[in-house]
Amino acid sequence: MKIAIMGAMPEEVAPILKKLGSYKTTKYADNEYYEATYKGVEVVVAYSKIGKVFSTLTASTMIQHFKCDRLLFSGVAGGINPNLKIGDLIVASKLAQHDLDITAFGHPLGFVPGGSVFVQADRELIELSKEVALELGTTVQEGIIATGDQFVHDARVKENIVKHFNADALEMEGASVGVICDALGIAFFILRAISDTADTDASFSFDEFMESSAIISAEFIMKMVDKIVD
């Protein structure tokens, strides 16, 4: 077993690296990968940089170069489901690319021929997350996450994403990571802590709550790793 743990930004993986303690830094493909042994299991941690292209590259590298056989993603997201509040945790049941648009050719938003609108996350890891939440005395909401190469702060754009995907949260990496893992037969899990919501000013909320939300998400991910390796 070899577990990949990803985030998009340094703040999203820093709490994980702190928990691992010692690790080896490997530079590859214009990025840094942190290799460690945790409870006898090999772990590779990396932040991809923001966006679908960088997250695709990082996920592919962790699977094909570092030979990881499952992938956990920890990070933050914007909530568009009114039931989600800042600091809440959401686990992706499925993900879509909200900015993938060839509707001019008669296809649904988020679809390309040979692909599908949604990619499904690993059900066993989702169920494991519910056990972790119960043990931690917290809750996770299972829902749909929409991914795109833009930080969405326009209410009309958010409403359109809800209309087409029934999405609960927005971010910039999850679906692309999911597509890679699905294509390569790798179980994956996407956890996001809500850093801003549809009813708040996005830039203010993100700046204020991103770091604390990332810590919440990272701590949960490490509890997931504990259960996987025990």
N, C-alpha and C positions, 0 to 999 in steps of 0.2 A: 504494500500500500504506500502511495505517495500522494500527499494532499497539497493542492494548490490553493492559496488564499490570495485573493485579489482585492484591490481597491482602485479608485481612480486617482486619488490625490494622496500626498504624503501624510496628511492628517488622518486619513482613513486607515492607514496601515501602521502608523506609529504606535498606537496602543497594543497592537498585536505583536510587534517586534519587542516592545517592552516586556510583554508577558513571556516571550520566548527566551529573552535574556541574551544568550550568545548565539551568533549566527555568522555564516560566511557570506560575503558579498561577491557576487559574480556579475561582471559586466558582459552583456550580450545584446546584440541587435539594438544598440543605442538606448539601452535601459539597464537598470540594476535589479538583480534578483537576489533575495536573501534566503540562503539555505540553512536549515536547522534540523536538529533531531528533537522531537517532542514526545516524551513518554514512549520512546523506542520506535517512533514512526517518523519517516522523512517528511519534512514540510518545506515548501517553497513559497515565499511571500513576495509580492511585487505590487507597486502602484503603476498603473498603465500610462498615466496622463489622461486628460479628459477627452471624451469623444469615442465614437464608434470605431474609427480606424485604429487608434492606439490600443483600445481595449481588445480588438480583434487580433492585432499583432501579439499582444502580451498573452492572451489566452492560448493562441496557437503555439507560441514559444514554450509556455509552461507544459503544454501537453506533448508536443512533438520533440522538443529539445530536452526538457527536463524530465519527461516521461511521467508526469503526474497522471493519476487515474481517476481523480475526482476533483471538482473545483467548487470552492466556496467564495462568494463575493460579498464583501462588507462595504457599506457606504451609506450615503445620504440621498434623499429624494425629496421632491416637492409633492405635497399631498393635494389631490384634487377631489378626492372623496370627502365630503363635508364631515364624515365621521372620524377622519384622521386629524389628529392634533400634533403640534410640534413635540417631538420626542417619542411618538408612537413608533412601533415596529411593524413593518409589512413584509411578508414573505411572498415572493412571486409564485403564483400558480402557473401563469403563462405570461409571455412578453411579446410585444409587437414593436415594429419600427414605425412610429407615427409620421416620420418625414420621408418615407419611401413612397413615392407618388408616381405611378404610371396609369392613373385613372383615365387619362386621355385615350388609352387603348382599351378601355372597357373593363379594367381590372379593379378590384376593391383597393382602397387605400391600404398600404402596408404589404401588398402582395406583389411578387414577381413570379413569372412562369418557372416551374420547377421547384418553387418554394411554397411557403404558406404564410398566412397573415400572422399566425401565432406560433411560438415555440414553447413547448411544455417543459417545465422544470421537473426535477426528479421527485417523484411522489414519496419515496422512502425518506429522503432527506427532509422533505416538508413535514412529514409525520414526526420525524425525530425532533424537529424544531419545536413542535407542540409539547413534546416531553420536556425539552429544555425550558420552555416558557413556564410550564407548570412547576418545575423544580425551582425556578428563580422567582416564582411568585409574581410573574408579569404576564402580559398577553401579547400575542402576535396576531395580526390580521392577515389572512390569506387573500390575495387579490391580483388584479391585472396591472402590470407595469408597462408603461409606454416609454420607448427610448427614441431619442432624436438628437441630432447635432445642433441643438440650440437650447439655451436656458430660457424656458418659456415663462414669461411674466405678463402676457396679454390675456385678459379674461376671455376674449373671443376665441383665441387659439385653443385655450384649455377646454372651452365648451365644445369645440369641434372635435378634439381628441376624445372627449367623453362620448360624444355622439357616435363616432366611428368605432371605438375600441372598448367602450365601457370601462375605461381605465380608472384605477384608483390612485395611481402615483406616476410621476414623471421623473426621468433621469436621462443620462446620456451614454450609458455603456451596457446595460443589462441584456438587451435583446441581441446585440451583436455577439456578446459572450455566449449567450444561449445557442445561437445559430452554430457557432464553431463547435461547442461541446456536443450538440445534437448530431452534427455531421460526422464527428469523430467518435461517437459512441461513449462519451464521458458524462457521468452523472454530475449535474450541477445544481447549485442552490444560490439564490439571490436574496439577500437580506438588506433592507433599507430602513434607516431611521429617518423620520420625517424632520426636515430642517426648516421648511417653510410650507405655507398652506395657501390655498386659493383666496382666502379672505384676509391675507396680510400683504404688506409690501415686500416683494420677493427679495430685493437686494438687502434691505435692512434685516430681515429675518435670517437670511442665509449667513450674512456676516456675523450675526450675533449668536446663532445656535449651531452652525455647522460643526464646530469642533466638539461640543458636548454631545451632539447627536451621533457623531462618528465614534465617540468613545462607547456610547451605549451599544451601537451596532457591533463594534469590534469585540466587546466583552461577551456578547451573545454568541458570536462566531466561535470564540475560543471555547465556550461551553459546548458548542456543537462538536468541536474537534475532540474534546474530552470524551464525549459519549461515543464518537466514532472509534477512537483508539482503545477505549476500555473494554 
